[in-house]
Amino acid sequence: MYCIERQDQGKGWVKEMCFRTSFKAFMNARTKSLVTAHTYRIVDTQDGDVLSTVEAGSVRPTTAPKR
């Protein structure tokens, strides 16, 4: 499972939704980031790794891609 989390000033990272594929999670986070101008990240729930962070449309990968 891959969850997207929104960065909130008062609460830290807030979990919003989870998806079965990292692609769906990424596309949802990117769309939300473009619309709301908030920062989102994609988290792999199996191992807790942050796969990428999306800031108002720009993407910063945080880990090497898995093969």
N, C-alpha and C positions, 0 to 999 in steps of 0.2 A: 504494500500500500504506500502511496505517496500523498502526503498532506501538504496543503498550502497554509502558511501562517502569515498574518498581517502584523507589521510592527506598530504597536500602540504606545504612545508616549507614557501613559500612566501604568499600563499593565504588562509591558514587554511584548513578547510574541504571543498572539492570540490565534489558536487553530480555527480555521474557517471551514474547509472541506477536504475530503480525501478521495483519491481516485486510484484505479487499479493500475494505470500506466503513468510513467513519468511524463510522457508527452502531453497527456490530457491535463495533468497537474500544471505543467509549465505553461500551456496555452491559456488555462484559466487564470493563473497568476499574472501572466503578461497582460491579458485583457483587463483584469481588475486594476492593475497598476496604471495602465494607460488612462482608464476612466476616472479613477479616484486620486491619482498621484500619490498613493501610499506605497511603501516598500513591502514586498512580499518575498517569502522564501519557500523553497520546495524541500521537504524533509522526507527521507526514506524511513518509514516507521519500523522496519525490521532491525536496522542497526543504529538509527538515530542520526545518521549523517545528513548534513545539509548539502543538497546537490547543487543548488544555485540560488542566487538572490536577484530579484528583479526590482529595480528602482525607476519608477516612472518611465518605463519602456526600455531602459538599458539593462543588460544582463551581465552579471558577474558570476562565472562558474567558480565554485569553491572547492571542488574535488575533481580528480582526474576521472574521465569517463570510465564506467565499468564495461568490461567485455564479456 
